[in-house]
Amino acid sequence: QINNDGSNQPLGLRTISPSALHHGGLRELEVHNLFGLGEAHATHQALLNIKGTRPFIISRSTFPGSGKWTGHWSGDNKSTWNDLRWSIPQVLNSNLFGIPMVGADTCGFAGSTTEELCARWTSLSALAYMFSRNHADLMSPSQEPYRWPRVAEAARRSYAMRYALLPY
């Protein structure tokens, strides 16, 4: 079992069984995210052919090397200090697997963030995530940086530093 959300549910819940066999005897557990890789590659090629410029694609389903065609978004997280902490190794691990454009939902996606948590997460996001966005579900309270003076100031300072460091 993989326990991404703390629910201790089986890995095959709401998806194909991890023991399913594919062509060549490959198990689903070993190739599940190859679909996301193929989808990213096909989407990248199609957009490149249509627009003639490098496309910007973000996917939740990636595989080592996906960074050639897509960025990665770590998926729905919660507005907790624990999810803030876990976002750091998520981003670094994706970088190690050849996906440089990666990020998490700043301030958390589900639940109610606090001013302190959002200010700290905004600062981390600006400086540690290549892909940075503040995004929440419809049931969560609004968490835009302008809602709190401290978060707005953290955003101004952190993003000013990010942009000042871009030439380096």
C-alpha positions, 0 to 999 in steps of 0.5 A: 500500500502507498499511503499518500493521503493518510487514508490507508486505502489500497493502491488499486482503489478507483484505478486499474489493479496494480497487479494487472499485466500489460503487453510484454508481462509488465505489471501496472505497478511498474508502468502506471505513470507511463500513460502520463508520460505518453500523454505529455509527449503527445500533447507537447508534439500536437501543440508544437505542431499547431502553435509553432512555439514551445508549449507550457504543459503541467501534469499530475501524472509524470514519470522520470524524464517527463520534464522534457515535455511537461512540468509537474504539479504535486496534486491536491494537498492540504492547508497544513504545516505537514503538507508544507513540509512534504512539498519540499521533498516532493519538488526535490525528488521530481527535480532528481527525476528530470522534471525541473518545472515542479510545484505544489498548491501554495497555502494548500488546496483543501482546508483553511489556511492561516495567515502564518502558514500562507505567508511561509508557504508563499515565501517557500513557493517563490524561492523553491518551486519553479512552478508556483501558484496559489490554488484552492478548492471551492469549499476552502475559504479564499486565500489570495495573498492580498487577504492578509497584509503579512502574506502580501508583504511576504509575496512582494519580498519573495517574488522580488528576490526571485526575479532579482535572481533570475539572471543568475 
